[in-house]
Amino acid sequence: LKREFVAMVSHDLRAPLTSVQCFLEVLSEGVFANDHDAVMKKARLSNTEISRLVQMVNSLLDVEKMESGKMDVLIAPVQIERIVERSINSVVALAEHKKVQIKPGGGQEIVANADEDLIVQILINFLSNAIKFSPPGSEITVSASQNSTMTKVSVTDKGRGIPAEFKDKIFDRFQQVELADSRFRGGTGLGLAVCKAIAEAHNGE
């Protein structure tokens, strides 16, 4: 894990920091003094890189908090419909960009005992992954079901799926099904580790 962490830091943290640093150096030297459009374009790219860094650091902190038992979980009755709506709203721009539709399935009227914000965090992660790997023009469905002991929420997409040999590993830190995924599709390999910790904090899986 230590080796994997050092490898992740050396690439996923250093690359965006270097990019932002270069932009600031060029900006301070007055290279873009008469080119407002170029400044704005580079500034938007730098902002995207910084957002990715913040997300990565937050994921690392979330995993650490949860594994050390320091994450606050506030359980209360919540409507699945509201959780699904909040989650979809958070990723709808990404879905539209990828030309993917997200539709609520059945079970939206269910009420569950959970920490609403944390369950939204799980669904946003699942939906983001689904969008990332879905072919353009396809559909993602969010549905829910409930029995006497458990509420189950499902995100179903038309992506390539996960090979059977990886299914026990995908909730480990820094895991990607294919090495190229982190480079070309983004992601740190931490999101599903956070989801697993949240689910287990709810006595779920």
Backbone as JSON Lines, residues from 0, in Angstrom:
{"i":0,"aa":"L","n":[0.83,-1.21,0.0],"ca":[0.0,0.0,0.0],"c":[0.87,1.26,0.0]}
{"i":1,"aa":"K","n":[1.96,1.2,0.76],"ca":[2.85,2.37,0.81],"c":[3.45,2.66,-0.56]}
{"i":2,"aa":"R","n":[3.9,1.6,-1.24],"ca":[4.46,1.78,-2.59],"c":[3.41,2.34,-3.55]}
{"i":3,"aa":"E","n":[2.18,1.8,-3.46],"ca":[1.1,2.27,-4.34],"c":[0.78,3.74,-4.06]}
{"i":4,"aa":"F","n":[0.82,4.1,-2.77],"ca":[0.52,5.48,-2.4],"c":[1.58,6.43,-2.95]}
{"i":5,"aa":"V","n":[2.85,6.05,-2.81],"ca":[3.95,6.88,-3.33],"c":[3.84,7.02,-4.85]}
{"i":6,"aa":"A","n":[3.49,5.91,-5.53],"ca":[3.33,5.96,-6.99],"c":[2.18,6.89,-7.38]}
{"i":7,"aa":"M","n":[1.07,6.82,-6.62],"ca":[-0.08,7.67,-6.9],"c":[0.27,9.14,-6.67]}
{"i":8,"aa":"V","n":[0.96,9.43,-5.57],"ca":[1.34,10.81,-5.26],"c":[2.27,11.35,-6.33]}
{"i":9,"aa":"S","n":[3.23,10.53,-6.75],"ca":[4.23,10.99,-7.7],"c":[3.62,11.34,-9.06]}
{"i":10,"aa":"H","n":[2.51,10.68,-9.4],"ca":[1.89,10.97,-10.7],"c":[0.64,11.83,-10.55]}
{"i":11,"aa":"D","n":[-0.35,11.33,-9.8],"ca":[-1.66,11.97,-9.77],"c":[-1.67,13.29,-9.01]}
{"i":12,"aa":"L","n":[-0.77,13.47,-8.06],"ca":[-0.71,14.75,-7.36],"c":[0.31,15.69,-8.01]}
{"i":13,"aa":"R","n":[1.46,15.16,-8.41],"ca":[2.52,16.01,-8.95],"c":[2.16,16.59,-10.32]}
{"i":14,"aa":"A","n":[1.52,15.78,-11.18],"ca":[1.22,16.25,-12.54],"c":[0.33,17.49,-12.55]}
{"i":15,"aa":"P","n":[-0.82,17.48,-11.86],"ca":[-1.64,18.7,-11.87],"c":[-0.98,19.88,-11.17]}
{"i":16,"aa":"L","n":[-0.22,19.62,-10.11],"ca":[0.48,20.72,-9.43],"c":[1.5,21.37,-10.36]}
{"i":17,"aa":"T","n":[2.22,20.55,-11.11],"ca":[3.21,21.07,-12.06],"c":[2.53,21.91,-13.14]}
{"i":18,"aa":"S","n":[1.39,21.42,-13.62],"ca":[0.64,22.13,-14.65],"c":[0.22,23.51,-14.16]}
{"i":19,"aa":"V","n":[-0.33,23.58,-12.95],"ca":[-0.79,24.85,-12.38],"c":[0.41,25.78,-12.12]}
{"i":20,"aa":"Q","n":[1.51,25.21,-11.62],"ca":[2.7,26.0,-11.35],"c":[3.24,26.64,-12.64]}
{"i":21,"aa":"C","n":[3.28,25.86,-13.71],"ca":[3.77,26.39,-14.99],"c":[2.9,27.54,-15.48]}
{"i":22,"aa":"F","n":[1.57,27.37,-15.34],"ca":[0.66,28.44,-15.76],"c":[0.92,29.72,-14.97]}
{"i":23,"aa":"L","n":[1.08,29.59,-13.65],"ca":[1.31,30.77,-12.8],"c":[2.65,31.44,-13.13]}
{"i":24,"aa":"E","n":[3.67,30.64,-13.43],"ca":[4.97,31.21,-13.78],"c":[4.88,32.0,-15.09]}
{"i":25,"aa":"V","n":[4.22,31.41,-16.08],"ca":[4.08,32.08,-17.38],"c":[3.23,33.34,-17.22]}
{"i":26,"aa":"L","n":[2.19,33.26,-16.4],"ca":[1.32,34.41,-16.16],"c":[2.09,35.55,-15.51]}
{"i":27,"aa":"S","n":[2.92,35.2,-14.5],"ca":[3.67,36.23,-13.78],"c":[4.75,36.88,-14.65]}
{"i":28,"aa":"E","n":[5.18,36.19,-15.7],"ca":[6.18,36.75,-16.61],"c":[5.55,37.63,-17.69]}
{"i":29,"aa":"G","n":[4.22,37.72,-17.68],"ca":[3.53,38.6,-18.62],"c":[3.37,38.07,-20.02]}
{"i":30,"aa":"V","n":[3.55,36.75,-20.18],"ca":[3.45,36.16,-21.52],"c":[2.06,36.36,-22.12]}
{"i":31,"aa":"F","n":[1.01,36.31,-21.27],"ca":[-0.36,36.43,-21.76],"c":[-0.91,37.85,-21.64]}
{"i":32,"aa":"A","n":[-0.03,38.81,-21.51],"ca":[-0.47,40.18,-21.21],"c":[-1.53,40.7,-22.19]}
{"i":33,"aa":"N","n":[-1.4,40.35,-23.45],"ca":[-2.33,40.88,-24.46],"c":[-3.25,39.81,-25.04]}
{"i":34,"aa":"D","n":[-3.38,38.7,-24.34],"ca":[-4.21,37.6,-24.87],"c":[-5.17,37.11,-23.78]}
{"i":35,"aa":"H","n":[-6.26,37.84,-23.63],"ca":[-7.24,37.54,-22.57],"c":[-7.82,36.14,-22.73]}
{"i":36,"aa":"D","n":[-8.16,35.75,-23.97],"ca":[-8.79,34.45,-24.22],"c":[-7.87,33.3,-23.79]}
{"i":37,"aa":"A","n":[-6.57,33.44,-24.1],"ca":[-5.61,32.4,-23.72],"c":[-5.5,32.29,-22.2]}
{"i":38,"aa":"V","n":[-5.51,33.44,-21.52],"ca":[-5.45,33.43,-20.05],"c":[-6.65,32.7,-19.48]}
{"i":39,"aa":"M","n":[-7.84,33.01,-19.98],"ca":[-9.06,32.4,-19.46],"c":[-9.08,30.89,-19.72]}
{"i":40,"aa":"K","n":[-8.61,30.49,-20.89],"ca":[-8.58,29.06,-21.22],"c":[-7.64,28.31,-20.27]}
{"i":41,"aa":"K","n":[-6.45,28.86,-20.07],"ca":[-5.48,28.24,-19.17],"c":[-5.97,28.26,-17.72]}
{"i":42,"aa":"A","n":[-6.65,29.34,-17.34],"ca":[-7.18,29.45,-15.97],"c":[-8.24,28.38,-15.72]}
{"i":43,"aa":"R","n":[-9.1,28.14,-16.71],"ca":[-10.14,27.11,-16.56],"c":[-9.5,25.73,-16.42]}
{"i":44,"aa":"L","n":[-8.47,25.47,-17.22],"ca":[-7.77,24.18,-17.12],"c":[-7.12,24.02,-15.75]}
{"i":45,"aa":"S","n":[-6.5,25.08,-15.25],"ca":[-5.86,25.04,-13.94],"c":[-6.89,24.82,-12.84]}
{"i":46,"aa":"N","n":[-8.05,25.45,-12.97],"ca":[-9.11,25.27,-11.98],"c":[-9.59,23.82,-11.96]}
{"i":47,"aa":"T","n":[-9.69,23.2,-13.13],"ca":[-10.08,21.78,-13.22],"c":[-9.05,20.9,-12.51]}
{"i":48,"aa":"E","n":[-7.77,21.2,-12.73],"ca":[-6.71,20.42,-12.1],"c":[-6.75,20.56,-10.57]}
{"i":49,"aa":"I","n":[-6.97,21.79,-10.09],"ca":[-7.05,22.02,-8.66],"c":[-8.25,21.3,-8.06]}
{"i":50,"aa":"S","n":[-9.38,21.32,-8.76],"ca":[-10.58,20.61,-8.29],"c":[-10.3,19.12,-8.15]}
{"i":51,"aa":"R","n":[-9.54,18.58,-9.12],"ca":[-9.2,17.15,-9.06],"c":[-8.31,16.85,-7.86]}
{"i":52,"aa":"L","n":[-7.38,17.75,-7.59],"ca":[-6.49,17.59,-6.42],"c":[-7.29,17.62,-5.12]}
{"i":53,"aa":"V","n":[-8.21,18.59,-5.01],"ca":[-9.02,18.71,-3.8],"c":[-9.85,17.45,-3.59]}
{"i":54,"aa":"Q","n":[-10.44,16.93,-4.68],"ca":[-11.24,15.71,-4.59],"c":[-10.39,14.53,-4.12]}
{"i":55,"aa":"M","n":[-9.17,14.45,-4.65],"ca":[-8.27,13.37,-4.28],"c":[-7.88,13.42,-2.8]}
{"i":56,"aa":"V","n":[-7.53,14.62,-2.34],"ca":[-7.15,14.79,-0.94],"c":[-8.34,14.49,-0.03]}
{"i":57,"aa":"N","n":[-9.53,14.96,-0.42],"ca":[-10.73,14.68,0.37],"c":[-11.01,13.18,0.47]}
{"i":58,"aa":"S","n":[-10.8,12.47,-0.64],"ca":[-11.01,11.02,-0.64],"c":[-10.04,10.33,0.3]}
{"i":59,"aa":"L","n":[-8.78,10.75,0.26],"ca":[-7.77,10.19,1.17],"c":[-8.16,10.42,2.63]}
{"i":60,"aa":"L","n":[-8.61,11.63,2.93],"ca":[-9.0,11.96,4.3],"c":[-10.24,11.19,4.72]}
{"i":61,"aa":"D","n":[-11.2,11.02,3.78],"ca":[-12.42,10.27,4.09],"c":[-12.1,8.82,4.43]}
{"i":62,"aa":"V","n":[-11.24,8.19,3.61],"ca":[-10.86,6.8,3.87],"c":[-10.21,6.67,5.24]}
{"i":63,"aa":"E","n":[-9.31,7.59,5.53],"ca":[-8.59,7.54,6.81],"c":[-9.54,7.72,7.98]}
{"i":64,"aa":"K","n":[-10.46,8.68,7.87],"ca":[-11.43,8.94,8.94],"c":[-12.31,7.72,9.19]}
{"i":65,"aa":"M","n":[-12.78,7.13,8.11],"ca":[-13.7,6.0,8.24],"c":[-13.01,4.77,8.82]}
{"i":66,"aa":"E","n":[-11.79,4.51,8.34],"ca":[-11.08,3.32,8.82],"c":[-10.63,3.47,10.27]}
{"i":67,"aa":"S","n":[-10.5,4.72,10.73],"ca":[-10.11,4.93,12.13],"c":[-11.34,5.14,13.02]}
{"i":68,"aa":"G","n":[-12.55,5.01,12.42],"ca":[-13.78,5.14,13.19],"c":[-14.12,6.56,13.59]}
{"i":69,"aa":"K","n":[-13.57,7.54,12.89],"ca":[-13.79,8.94,13.28],"c":[-14.8,9.66,12.39]}
{"i":70,"aa":"M","n":[-15.43,8.94,11.47],"ca":[-16.42,9.55,10.6],"c":[-17.77,9.58,11.31]}
{"i":71,"aa":"D","n":[-18.38,10.76,11.38],"ca":[-19.7,10.9,11.99],"c":[-20.77,10.41,11.02]}
{"i":72,"aa":"V","n":[-21.6,9.47,11.48],"ca":[-22.71,8.95,10.69],"c":[-24.0,9.32,11.41]}
{"i":73,"aa":"L","n":[-24.8,10.18,10.78],"ca":[-26.03,10.68,11.39],"c":[-27.23,9.96,10.78]}
{"i":74,"aa":"I","n":[-27.72,8.94,11.48],"ca":[-28.81,8.11,10.97],"c":[-30.16,8.75,11.24]}
{"i":75,"aa":"A","n":[-30.99,8.83,10.2],"ca":[-32.35,9.36,10.33],"c":[-33.17,8.82,9.16]}
{"i":76,"aa":"P","n":[-34.51,8.83,9.28],"ca":[-35.34,8.4,8.14],"c":[-35.12,9.34,6.95]}
{"i":77,"aa":"V","n":[-34.84,8.77,5.78],"ca":[-34.62,9.58,4.58],"c":[-35.38,8.97,3.4]}
{"i":78,"aa":"Q","n":[-35.81,9.81,2.48],"ca":[-36.52,9.35,1.29],"c":[-35.51,9.02,0.2]}
{"i":79,"aa":"I","n":[-35.61,7.8,-0.33],"ca":[-34.71,7.39,-1.41],"c":[-34.89,8.32,-2.62]}
{"i":80,"aa":"E","n":[-36.12,8.76,-2.87],"ca":[-36.37,9.66,-4.0],"c":[-35.53,10.92,-3.9]}
{"i":81,"aa":"R","n":[-35.42,11.48,-2.7],"ca":[-34.63,12.71,-2.5],"c":[-33.14,12.42,-2.7]}
{"i":82,"aa":"I","n":[-32.68,11.28,-2.2],"ca":[-31.27,10.91,-2.36],"c":[-30.92,10.74,-3.84]}
{"i":83,"aa":"V","n":[-31.8,10.05,-4.56],"ca":[-31.56,9.82,-5.99],"c":[-31.58,11.14,-6.76]}
{"i":84,"aa":"E","n":[-32.54,11.99,-6.43],"ca":[-32.65,13.29,-7.11],"c":[-31.4,14.15,-6.87]}
{"i":85,"aa":"R","n":[-30.94,14.21,-5.63],"ca":[-29.73,14.99,-5.32],"c":[-28.51,14.44,-6.07]}
{"i":86,"aa":"S","n":[-28.41,13.13,-6.1],"ca":[-27.25,12.48,-6.75],"c":[-27.24,12.73,-8.24]}
{"i":87,"aa":"I","n":[-28.4,12.58,-8.88],"ca":[-28.49,12.8,-10.33],"c":[-28.18,14.25,-10.67]}
{"i":88,"aa":"N","n":[-28.71,15.18,-9.88],"ca":[-28.46,16.61,-10.12],"c":[-26.97,16.94,-10.07]}
{"i":89,"aa":"S","n":[-26.23,16.22,-9.24],"ca":[-24.79,16.49,-9.09],"c":[-23.98,16.06,-10.3]}
{"i":90,"aa":"V","n":[-24.5,15.09,-11.07],"ca":[-23.71,14.55,-12.19],"c":[-24.38,14.77,-13.54]}
{"i":91,"aa":"V","n":[-25.5,15.48,-13.57],"ca":[-26.25,15.6,-14.82],"c":[-25.43,16.3,-15.9]}
{"i":92,"aa":"A","n":[-24.62,17.29,-15.53],"ca":[-23.8,18.0,-16.53],"c":[-22.78,17.05,-17.16]}
{"i":93,"aa":"L","n":[-22.17,16.19,-16.34],"ca":[-21.22,15.21,-16.85],"c":[-21.92,14.22,-17.78]}
{"i":94,"aa":"A","n":[-23.14,13.8,-17.4],"ca":[-23.91,12.85,-18.22],"c":[-24.25,13.47,-19.57]}
{"i":95,"aa":"E","n":[-24.67,14.73,-19.56],"ca":[-25.03,15.42,-20.81],"c":[-23.8,15.55,-21.71]}
{"i":96,"aa":"H","n":[-22.65,15.84,-21.09],"ca":[-21.41,15.96,-21.86],"c":[-21.06,14.63,-22.53]}
{"i":97,"aa":"K","n":[-21.31,13.53,-21.84],"ca":[-21.01,12.2,-22.39],"c":[-22.16,11.63,-23.22]}
{"i":98,"aa":"K","n":[-23.25,12.43,-23.34],"ca":[-24.44,12.0,-24.1],"c":[-25.04,10.71,-23.51]}
{"i":99,"aa":"V","n":[-25.13,10.69,-22.19],"ca":[-25.7,9.55,-21.46],"c":[-26.9,10.04,-20.67]}
{"i":100,"aa":"Q","n":[-27.97,9.25,-20.65],"ca":[-29.17,9.6,-19.88],"c":[-29.21,8.84,-18.56]}
{"i":101,"aa":"I","n":[-29.67,9.52,-17.5],"ca":[-29.86,8.85,-16.2],"c":[-31.33,8.89,-15.87]}
{"i":102,"aa":"K","n":[-31.91,7.73,-15.57],"ca":[-33.35,7.66,-15.27],"c":[-33.57,6.95,-13.93]}
{"i":103,"aa":"P","n":[-34.45,7.52,-13.09],"ca":[-34.82,6.81,-11.87],"c":[-35.62,5.56,-12.23]}
{"i":104,"aa":"G","n":[-35.35,4.44,-11.54],"ca":[-36.12,3.22,-11.75],"c":[-37.19,3.1,-10.69]}
{"i":105,"aa":"G","n":[-37.48,1.87,-10.26],"ca":[-38.52,1.66,-9.25],"c":[-37.99,1.86,-7.84]}
{"i":106,"aa":"G","n":[-38.9,1.89,-6.88],"ca":[-38.54,1.95,-5.46],"c":[-38.25,3.33,-4.93]}
{"i":107,"aa":"Q","n":[-38.59,4.37,-5.7],"ca":[-38.25,5.73,-5.28],"c":[-39.02,6.17,-4.03]}
{"i":108,"aa":"E","n":[-40.17,5.52,-3.76],"ca":[-40.99,5.94,-2.62],"c":[-40.51,5.36,-1.29]}
{"i":109,"aa":"I","n":[-39.46,4.57,-1.32],"ca":[-38.95,3.91,-0.1],"c":[-38.37,4.94,0.88]}
{"i":110,"aa":"V","n":[-38.6,4.7,2.17],"ca":[-37.96,5.47,3.23],"c":[-36.97,4.55,3.95]}
{"i":111,"aa":"A","n":[-35.74,5.0,4.13],"ca":[-34.7,4.18,4.77],"c":[-34.07,4.95,5.93]}
{"i":112,"aa":"N","n":[-33.44,4.22,6.83],"ca":[-32.68,4.84,7.92],"c":[-31.23,4.94,7.49]}
{"i":113,"aa":"A","n":[-30.76,6.17,7.28],"ca":[-29.4,6.35,6.77],"c":[-28.95,7.78,6.98]}
{"i":114,"aa":"D","n":[-27.65,8.01,6.74],"ca":[-27.1,9.37,6.7],"c":[-27.24,9.85,5.25]}
{"i":115,"aa":"E","n":[-28.16,10.77,5.02],"ca":[-28.49,11.19,3.65],"c":[-27.27,11.65,2.87]}
{"i":116,"aa":"D","n":[-26.46,12.53,3.46],"ca":[-25.31,13.1,2.75],"c":[-24.31,12.01,2.35]}
{"i":117,"aa":"L","n":[-24.1,11.04,3.24],"ca":[-23.13,9.98,2.94],"c":[-23.64,9.04,1.85]}
{"i":118,"aa":"I","n":[-24.95,8.74,1.88],"ca":[-25.49,7.87,0.83],"c":[-25.48,8.6,-0.51]}
{"i":119,"aa":"V","n":[-25.73,9.9,-0.5],"ca":[-25.61,10.69,-1.74],"c":[-24.18,10.6,-2.26]}
{"i":120,"aa":"Q","n":[-23.2,10.65,-1.35],"ca":[-21.79,10.55,-1.75],"c":[-21.52,9.22,-2.46]}
{"i":121,"aa":"I","n":[-22.09,8.13,-1.94],"ca":[-21.93,6.82,-2.59],"c":[-22.54,6.85,-3.99]}
{"i":122,"aa":"L","n":[-23.78,7.33,-4.08],"ca":[-24.46,7.31,-5.37],"c":[-23.78,8.2,-6.41]}
{"i":123,"aa":"I","n":[-23.28,9.34,-5.98],"ca":[-22.54,10.22,-6.9],"c":[-21.32,9.47,-7.45]}
{"i":124,"aa":"N","n":[-20.65,8.74,-6.59],"ca":[-19.47,7.98,-7.01],"c":[-19.86,6.89,-8.01]}
{"i":125,"aa":"F","n":[-20.92,6.14,-7.69],"ca":[-21.37,5.07,-8.59],"c":[-21.83,5.64,-9.94]}
{"i":126,"aa":"L","n":[-22.59,6.75,-9.87],"ca":[-23.08,7.37,-11.1],"c":[-21.94,7.93,-11.95]}
{"i":127,"aa":"S","n":[-20.95,8.55,-11.3],"ca":[-19.8,9.08,-12.03],"c":[-19.06,7.97,-12.75]}
{"i":128,"aa":"N","n":[-18.87,6.84,-12.06],"ca":[-18.22,5.69,-12.69],"c":[-19.05,5.17,-13.86]}
{"i":129,"aa":"A","n":[-20.37,5.07,-13.64],"ca":[-21.26,4.58,-14.7],"c":[-21.19,5.46,-15.93]}
{"i":130,"aa":"I","n":[-21.2,6.78,-15.72],"ca":[-21.13,7.73,-16.83],"c":[-19.8,7.58,-17.57]}
{"i":131,"aa":"K","n":[-18.73,7.45,-16.78],"ca":[-17.37,7.36,-17.34],"c":[-17.24,6.19,-18.32]}
{"i":132,"aa":"F","n":[-17.88,5.07,-17.98],"ca":[-17.69,3.85,-18.77],"c":[-18.87,3.53,-19.69]}
{"i":133,"aa":"S","n":[-19.89,4.39,-19.72],"ca":[-21.06,4.13,-20.57],"c":[-20.82,4.62,-21.99]}
{"i":134,"aa":"P","n":[-21.26,3.86,-22.98],"ca":[-21.15,4.34,-24.36],"c":[-22.14,5.47,-24.61]}
{"i":135,"aa":"P","n":[-21.79,6.44,-25.48],"ca":[-22.7,7.55,-25.79],"c":[-24.05,7.03,-26.28]}
{"i":136,"aa":"G","n":[-25.12,7.7,-25.85],"ca":[-26.47,7.31,-26.27],"c":[-27.1,6.25,-25.39]}
{"i":137,"aa":"S","n":[-26.37,5.77,-24.4],"ca":[-26.91,4.7,-23.54],"c":[-27.61,5.3,-22.32]}
{"i":138,"aa":"E","n":[-28.17,4.42,-21.5],"ca":[-28.99,4.84,-20.37],"c":[-28.49,4.21,-19.07]}
{"i":139,"aa":"I","n":[-28.52,5.0,-18.0],"ca":[-28.18,4.52,-16.66],"c":[-29.45,4.58,-15.82]}
{"i":140,"aa":"T","n":[-29.7,3.52,-15.05],"ca":[-30.91,3.47,-14.22],"c":[-30.52,3.39,-12.75]}
{"i":141,"aa":"V","n":[-31.23,4.17,-11.92],"ca":[-31.06,4.1,-10.46],"c":[-32.36,3.57,-9.88]}
{"i":142,"aa":"S","n":[-32.29,2.44,-9.18],"ca":[-33.5,1.84,-8.6],"c":[-33.24,1.43,-7.16]}
{"i":143,"aa":"A","n":[-34.32,1.1,-6.45],"ca":[-34.19,0.71,-5.05],"c":[-35.21,-0.36,-4.7]}
{"i":144,"aa":"S","n":[-34.86,-1.19,-3.71],"ca":[-35.79,-2.19,-3.18],"c":[-35.54,-2.31,-1.68]}
{"i":145,"aa":"Q","n":[-36.46,-2.92,-0.98],"ca":[-36.35,-2.98,0.48],"c":[-37.0,-4.25,1.0]}
{"i":146,"aa":"N","n":[-36.34,-4.87,2.01],"ca":[-36.98,-5.96,2.73],"c":[-36.99,-5.6,4.22]}
{"i":147,"aa":"S","n":[-37.2,-6.56,5.09],"ca":[-37.36,-6.26,6.52],"c":[-36.07,-5.78,7.18]}
{"i":148,"aa":"T","n":[-34.92,-6.06,6.58],"ca":[-33.66,-5.7,7.24],"c":[-32.77,-4.77,6.43]}
{"i":149,"aa":"M","n":[-33.04,-4.61,5.14],"ca":[-32.07,-3.91,4.3],"c":[-32.75,-3.13,3.18]}
{"i":150,"aa":"T","n":[-32.16,-1.98,2.86],"ca":[-32.55,-1.23,1.66],"c":[-31.43,-1.36,0.65]}
{"i":151,"aa":"K","n":[-31.77,-1.75,-0.56],"ca":[-30.77,-1.94,-1.61],"c":[-30.97,-0.89,-2.7]}
{"i":152,"aa":"V","n":[-29.9,-0.17,-3.04],"ca":[-29.94,0.82,-4.12],"c":[-29.0,0.35,-5.22]}
{"i":153,"aa":"S","n":[-29.5,0.34,-6.45],"ca":[-28.72,-0.18,-7.58],"c":[-28.53,0.88,-8.66]}
{"i":154,"aa":"V","n":[-27.31,0.93,-9.2],"ca":[-27.01,1.75,-10.37],"c":[-26.63,0.79,-11.5]}
{"i":155,"aa":"T","n":[-27.4,0.82,-12.58],"ca":[-27.21,-0.12,-13.69],"c":[-26.84,0.65,-14.95]}
{"i":156,"aa":"D","n":[-25.76,0.23,-15.61],"ca":[-25.34,0.92,-16.84],"c":[-25.05,-0.09,-17.94]}
{"i":157,"aa":"K","n":[-24.72,0.41,-19.11],"ca":[-24.43,-0.43,-20.29],"c":[-22.94,-0.44,-20.6]}
{"i":158,"aa":"G","n":[-22.11,-0.2,-19.59],"ca":[-20.66,-0.17,-19.78],"c":[-20.08,-1.57,-19.97]}
{"i":159,"aa":"R","n":[-18.78,-1.64,-20.02],"ca":[-18.1,-2.9,-20.36],"c":[-18.17,-3.92,-19.22]}
{"i":160,"aa":"G","n":[-18.5,-3.46,-18.0],"ca":[-18.57,-4.38,-16.86],"c":[-17.21,-4.6,-16.24]}
{"i":161,"aa":"I","n":[-17.19,-5.4,-15.18],"ca":[-15.96,-5.67,-14.43],"c":[-15.66,-7.16,-14.51]}
{"i":162,"aa":"P","n":[-14.48,-7.55,-14.97],"ca":[-14.12,-8.97,-15.03],"c":[-14.21,-9.62,-13.65]}
{"i":163,"aa":"A","n":[-14.63,-10.86,-13.62],"ca":[-14.85,-11.58,-12.35],"c":[-13.63,-11.55,-11.45]}
{"i":164,"aa":"E","n":[-12.42,-11.62,-12.03],"ca":[-11.21,-11.69,-11.21],"c":[-10.9,-10.37,-10.48]}
{"i":165,"aa":"F","n":[-11.57,-9.29,-10.88],"ca":[-11.34,-8.0,-10.23],"c":[-12.38,-7.66,-9.17]}
{"i":166,"aa":"K","n":[-13.46,-8.43,-9.1],"ca":[-14.59,-8.01,-8.26],"c":[-14.26,-8.0,-6.77]}
{"i":167,"aa":"D","n":[-13.29,-8.8,-6.34],"ca":[-12.89,-8.77,-4.93],"c":[-11.9,-7.63,-4.64]}
{"i":168,"aa":"K","n":[-11.39,-6.98,-5.67],"ca":[-10.33,-5.98,-5.48],"c":[-10.8,-4.54,-5.65]}
{"i":169,"aa":"I","n":[-11.94,-4.34,-6.32],"ca":[-12.29,-2.98,-6.73],"c":[-12.59,-2.04,-5.57]}
{"i":170,"aa":"F","n":[-12.86,-2.6,-4.37],"ca":[-13.11,-1.74,-3.22],"c":[-11.85,-1.49,-2.39]}
{"i":171,"aa":"D","n":[-10.7,-1.99,-2.87],"ca":[-9.43,-1.7,-2.22],"c":[-8.91,-0.34,-2.69]}
{"i":172,"aa":"R","n":[-8.06,0.27,-1.88],"ca":[-7.49,1.57,-2.26],"c":[-6.64,1.45,-3.51]}
{"i":173,"aa":"F","n":[-6.7,2.5,-4.34],"ca":[-5.84,2.69,-5.52],"c":[-6.03,1.62,-6.59]}
{"i":174,"aa":"Q","n":[-7.15,0.89,-6.56],"ca":[-7.35,-0.15,-7.56],"c":[-8.09,0.4,-8.78]}
{"i":175,"aa":"Q","n":[-7.59,0.06,-9.96],"ca":[-8.27,0.35,-11.22],"c":[-8.31,-0.96,-11.99]}
{"i":176,"aa":"V","n":[-9.43,-1.22,-12.69],"ca":[-9.53,-2.48,-13.45],"c":[-8.45,-2.55,-14.52]}
{"i":177,"aa":"E","n":[-8.21,-1.41,-15.19],"ca":[-7.14,-1.35,-16.18],"c":[-6.26,-0.16,-15.87]}
{"i":178,"aa":"L","n":[-4.97,-0.31,-16.04],"ca":[-4.01,0.75,-15.73],"c":[-4.33,2.03,-16.48]}
{"i":179,"aa":"A","n":[-4.8,1.89,-17.72],"ca":[-5.07,3.07,-18.55],"c":[-6.29,3.85,-18.05]}
{"i":180,"aa":"D","n":[-7.13,3.24,-17.22],"ca":[-8.35,3.91,-16.79],"c":[-8.07,5.2,-16.04]}
{"i":181,"aa":"S","n":[-7.09,5.18,-15.13],"ca":[-6.8,6.37,-14.34],"c":[-6.25,7.49,-15.23]}
{"i":182,"aa":"R","n":[-5.53,7.11,-16.27],"ca":[-4.91,8.11,-17.14],"c":[-5.91,8.73,-18.11]}
{"i":183,"aa":"F","n":[-6.75,7.87,-18.72],"ca":[-7.63,8.37,-19.78],"c":[-9.05,8.69,-19.29]}
{"i":184,"aa":"R","n":[-9.48,8.06,-18.2],"ca":[-10.85,8.3,-17.74],"c":[-10.88,9.07,-16.43]}
{"i":185,"aa":"G","n":[-9.73,9.28,-15.81],"ca":[-9.69,10.0,-14.53],"c":[-9.98,9.06,-13.39]}
{"i":186,"aa":"G","n":[-9.86,9.57,-12.15],"ca":[-10.12,8.75,-10.98],"c":[-8.83,8.4,-10.26]}
{"i":187,"aa":"T","n":[-8.97,8.14,-8.98],"ca":[-7.8,7.88,-8.15],"c":[-7.74,6.45,-7.63]}
{"i":188,"aa":"G","n":[-8.82,5.69,-7.85],"ca":[-8.88,4.36,-7.24],"c":[-9.22,4.43,-5.76]}
{"i":189,"aa":"L","n":[-9.74,5.58,-5.31],"ca":[-10.11,5.75,-3.89],"c":[-11.62,5.8,-3.69]}
{"i":190,"aa":"G","n":[-12.36,6.17,-4.73],"ca":[-13.8,6.39,-4.59],"c":[-14.56,5.2,-4.05]}
{"i":191,"aa":"L","n":[-14.29,4.01,-4.59],"ca":[-15.03,2.83,-4.14],"c":[-14.59,2.38,-2.76]}
{"i":192,"aa":"A","n":[-13.36,2.69,-2.37],"ca":[-12.92,2.39,-1.0],"c":[-13.72,3.24,-0.01]}
{"i":193,"aa":"V","n":[-13.97,4.5,-0.38],"ca":[-14.79,5.39,0.45],"c":[-16.22,4.85,0.51]}
{"i":194,"aa":"C","n":[-16.77,4.45,-0.63],"ca":[-18.14,3.9,-0.67],"c":[-18.27,2.68,0.23]}
{"i":195,"aa":"K","n":[-17.29,1.8,0.18],"ca":[-17.3,0.59,1.01],"c":[-17.33,0.95,2.5]}
{"i":196,"aa":"A","n":[-16.49,1.92,2.87],"ca":[-16.42,2.33,4.28],"c":[-17.75,2.94,4.74]}
{"i":197,"aa":"I","n":[-18.38,3.74,3.86],"ca":[-19.67,4.35,4.21],"c":[-20.73,3.27,4.38]}
{"i":198,"aa":"A","n":[-20.78,2.33,3.45],"ca":[-21.78,1.24,3.52],"c":[-21.61,0.44,4.81]}
{"i":199,"aa":"E","n":[-20.36,0.13,5.13],"ca":[-20.1,-0.66,6.34],"c":[-20.43,0.13,7.61]}
{"i":200,"aa":"A","n":[-20.27,1.46,7.56],"ca":[-20.63,2.31,8.7],"c":[-22.15,2.29,8.94]}
{"i":201,"aa":"H","n":[-22.92,1.89,7.89],"ca":[-24.37,1.74,8.0],"c":[-24.76,0.28,8.28]}
{"i":202,"aa":"N","n":[-23.77,-0.54,8.66],"ca":[-24.01,-1.98,8.84],"c":[-24.52,-2.64,7.56]}
{"i":203,"aa":"G","n":[-24.07,-2.1,6.43],"ca":[-24.45,-2.66,5.13],"c":[-23.23,-3.21,4.42]}
{"i":204,"aa":"E","n":[-23.37,-3.44,3.13],"ca":[-22.25,-3.97,2.35],"c":[-22.31,-3.45,0.94]}
